[in-house]
């Protein structure tokens, strides 16, 4: 029985293990070791940045929109952060709230840029 070759003609020296639908790293054999490094963003740090961005957006909306629209933007911003802090956030609800905020800020360029920053932070949250 010949050992299968790898791309470039090199022979493999490791074991291939199929374990059903499990995914991750596995160490097989005597003295085997496996290491998995997960690099991601700390959800709490992203939520803190999201909350700050929403506060800045709310303040900018208060300065640049009429009273009722500014209040609605602020209320929706509060709902976004409340939903983002849940153990199991409803991503559809967050998307709807961000859509409402985007509609309310309309063509005010500075506010639209702030909304896009908030959207980027929401996308950085673990889904």
C-alpha positions as CSV (number, residue, x, y, z in Angstrom):
1,X,0.0,0.0,0.0
2,X,1.5,3.3,-1.0
3,X,1.1,6.5,0.9
4,X,-1.0,9.2,-0.9
5,X,0.9,12.1,-2.2
6,X,0.3,15.7,-1.5
7,X,0.2,18.6,-4.0
8,X,3.7,19.0,-5.4
9,X,4.5,15.3,-5.0
10,X,5.4,15.3,-1.3
11,X,4.4,12.3,0.7
12,X,2.2,12.8,3.6
13,X,3.5,11.9,7.1
14,X,0.4,12.7,9.2
15,X,-2.8,10.9,10.0
16,X,-6.1,11.7,8.5
17,X,-9.0,11.3,10.9
18,X,-12.6,11.4,10.0
19,X,-14.8,11.8,13.0
20,X,-18.3,12.3,11.6
21,X,-19.5,15.9,11.7
22,X,-17.0,17.1,14.4
23,X,-14.8,20.0,13.4
24,X,-11.7,21.4,15.0
25,X,-8.2,20.2,15.7
26,X,-7.4,16.7,16.7
27,X,-4.3,15.1,18.0
28,X,-3.9,11.4,17.2
29,X,-1.2,9.0,18.4
30,X,1.5,8.8,21.0
31,X,2.7,12.2,22.2
32,X,0.5,14.0,19.7
33,X,-0.4,17.6,20.4
34,X,-2.9,19.9,18.7
35,X,-3.3,23.6,19.0
36,X,-6.1,25.8,17.9
37,X,-5.9,29.6,17.9
38,X,-9.1,31.5,17.5
39,X,-8.6,35.0,16.6
40,X,-11.6,37.2,16.8
41,X,-12.9,40.3,18.4
42,X,-14.0,40.5,22.0
43,X,-17.8,41.0,21.8
44,X,-17.8,43.3,24.8
45,X,-15.2,45.5,23.3
46,X,-17.2,45.7,20.1
47,X,-20.4,46.4,22.0
48,X,-18.7,49.2,23.9
49,X,-17.5,50.8,20.6
50,X,-21.0,50.3,19.1
51,X,-22.6,52.0,22.1
52,X,-20.2,55.0,21.8
53,X,-20.9,55.3,18.1
54,X,-24.6,55.2,18.7
55,X,-24.3,57.9,21.4
56,X,-22.3,60.1,19.0
57,X,-24.9,59.4,16.2
58,X,-27.7,60.4,18.6
59,X,-26.0,63.6,19.6
60,X,-25.3,64.5,15.9
61,X,-28.9,63.7,15.1
62,X,-30.1,66.0,17.9
63,X,-28.0,68.8,16.4
64,X,-28.9,68.3,12.7
65,X,-32.5,66.9,12.6
66,X,-35.8,68.3,13.8
67,X,-36.9,67.3,17.3
68,X,-39.2,64.4,16.5
69,X,-36.8,62.8,14.0
70,X,-33.9,63.2,16.4
71,X,-35.9,61.6,19.2
72,X,-36.8,58.7,16.9
73,X,-33.2,58.2,15.9
74,X,-32.2,58.2,19.6
75,X,-34.9,55.7,20.6
76,X,-33.9,53.3,17.7
77,X,-30.3,53.7,18.7
78,X,-31.2,52.6,22.3
79,X,-33.1,49.6,20.9
80,X,-30.1,48.6,18.8
81,X,-27.7,48.5,21.8
82,X,-30.4,46.8,23.9
83,X,-30.8,44.1,21.3
84,X,-27.0,43.8,20.7
85,X,-26.5,43.2,24.5
86,X,-28.9,40.2,24.6
87,X,-27.5,36.7,24.9
88,X,-29.1,35.8,21.6
89,X,-29.6,39.1,19.6
90,X,-32.2,39.2,16.9
91,X,-30.1,40.2,13.9
92,X,-33.2,40.9,11.8
93,X,-34.5,43.4,14.3
94,X,-31.1,45.1,14.5
95,X,-31.1,45.3,10.7
96,X,-34.6,46.8,10.7
97,X,-33.7,49.3,13.3
98,X,-30.6,50.4,11.4
99,X,-32.7,50.7,8.2
100,X,-35.1,53.0,10.1
101,X,-32.2,55.1,11.4
102,X,-30.8,55.3,7.9
103,X,-34.1,56.5,6.5
104,X,-34.5,59.1,9.2
105,X,-31.1,60.6,8.7
106,X,-31.8,60.8,5.0
107,X,-29.2,62.8,3.0
108,X,-27.4,64.4,5.9
109,X,-23.9,63.3,4.9
110,X,-22.3,63.4,8.4
111,X,-25.1,61.4,9.9
112,X,-25.1,58.8,7.1
113,X,-21.4,58.3,7.7
114,X,-22.1,57.7,11.4
115,X,-24.8,55.2,10.5
116,X,-22.3,53.3,8.3
117,X,-19.8,53.2,11.1
118,X,-22.5,51.7,13.4
119,X,-23.4,49.1,10.7
120,X,-19.7,48.1,10.5
121,X,-19.6,47.6,14.2
122,X,-22.7,45.5,14.2
123,X,-21.2,43.3,11.5
124,X,-18.1,42.8,13.7
125,X,-20.2,41.3,16.5
126,X,-20.2,37.5,16.6
127,X,-23.3,36.1,14.9
